[in-house]
Amino acid sequence: MDQQQDPAETPLEERLKLRILNLEAANGELAEREADHTRSLGLAARDLRGPIGAVHGLASLLMERDLQPDRQRAMIGEIMRMSGEVLDVLDKLDDIARIDSHSVNLRVAPVDLAGMIAERIDRLRGMAEAKGIIIVSQYEALPPVAGDRERLA
């Protein structure tokens, strides 16, 4: 005896199958977002480790050694610069949270990329030279781009 399916059940089963497919797709998207967040946290930890390590090392030197005032000032300046880098990373983490909550505000204006690159190199030059590393930069003139300078830096 053949069992025939009740026509009233077919739409319900179809709706359930469609709902299951939608839930599986949503779960996949959530897994991707979670992986993105994990990568972002890893990058943030790496970006924070350098400046915080430098601040700690410089502060230790200031505490342990009797240094000339000009050397002390230079080290304090470096601590201030590095702490600024930490604040920049924290601002970027805040931006990620705002992007996720769809409440990010961009200040788009022309940005001088060559100037930004030169500033970044200048920030790193002191640390590099202290380690005997010479930074040489070569790049062609770059056209200005439209963007949010704070977020591009």
N, C-alpha and C positions, 0 to 999 in steps of 0.2 A: 504494500500500500504506500503510495507516494505521499509524502507530507508536503503540503503546499504552505508557503509562508504567508502569513496574514499580511495583507497589503498595508494595514495600519501600523505594523511594526517596522516596516522598511524605512520610512522617514526618520524614525527615532534612532535606528541603528546607524543610518547615514549621518545623522547629526552627532551621535556619539563618536563615530570614527573621525569626523571632521574636527570635533572638539579635541580629541586625543592628538591628532596631527598638529593642531594649533598649539596645544600645550607642549608637545615635544619641540616644536620650533622655538617657542618662548624659552624653554629650558636651555636649548642650544645657545640662544642669544645671551642668556644670563651667564652661562659658562664662559662664553667669549669675553663678556664684560669683566667677569671675575679674574680671568687670566690677564686682561689688560691692566686691571688694578694691581695685581700681584707684580707684574713687570714694572709698573709705575712706582710702586713702593720700593722695589729693588733698586731702581735707578735713583730714587730720592735718597735712599740709604747710602748709595755709593757717592752721590753728589754732596751729601752732608759730611761723610767720613773725612774727606780731604781737608776742608776748611776747619772742621772741629778739631781734627788731629793737629793741624798747624797752630791753631789758637792755644791748644793745650801745651804743645811743645814750647811755644814762645812764652807763655805764662810761666811755665816751669823754669825756663832760663832766667826770666826776670826775677823769680823768687830765689833761685839758687846762686846766682852770680852777682858780683858787684860790677856793674857795667857803667860805662861812661854815659852821661846824660843824653848825648846825641844818639848813642846806640839804643838806649832805652826808648827814646822818642820814636826812633825808626821801628823798633819792635812793637811798640804800642800802636803805631800807625798801621802796621801789618795786621795786628790783631783786629783793629777796627775794620780794615778792608775785608778780612776773612769773615768776620761776623756779619758784614754786609752780604757776602755771598751766601751765608747760611740763611739770612732773611730772604734773599732772592729765591732760594729753593723752597722755603716755606711758603712764600707767595705763590709759587708755581703749584704747590700741592693744594693750596686754597683755590687756585684757578681750576684745577681738576675737579674739585668738589663742586664748584659753581657750574662748571660745564655739565657735570652729571645731573645737577638739579635744574639745568636750563636757565640759569640766571647770571650768565657771564656778560660783562660790559667791555666792549672793545673800543679803544680810542685810536681809530685808523687815521694815519697821516703819512706823508712821505718819510721814509726812513733811509738814512745813509748807511748802507751795509759796510762799506769800506771803513767808515768811521767806527762802527760797532766792532769790527774785527780788530782794528788798531787798539781800541780801548781794552778789549779782552786780552790781547797780547801784552799790553802794558801792565795789566793786572797780574799776569803770570810771570812777567819778566823778573821781578825781584826774587821770587821763590826759585826760579830756574837758575839765575845767576848765583844764588847762595849755594846751589848744588853743582856749580860748575857747568851749567848748561847754557848755551848761547842760543837764543831764539832768533831765527832769521825768517823774515816773512817776505813773500813775493806773490803779488796778485795784481791782476789788471784792474783798472778802474771799473767799478761796479755801478750800474745805474741805480737810482733810488727806487725803492719798492714801496707799495702801500701796505701798511701793517701797523700793529700796535708795538711800538718800540720796546716797551717794558716786557712784553711777552716774548718778543723775538730775542731779547738779550738773554 
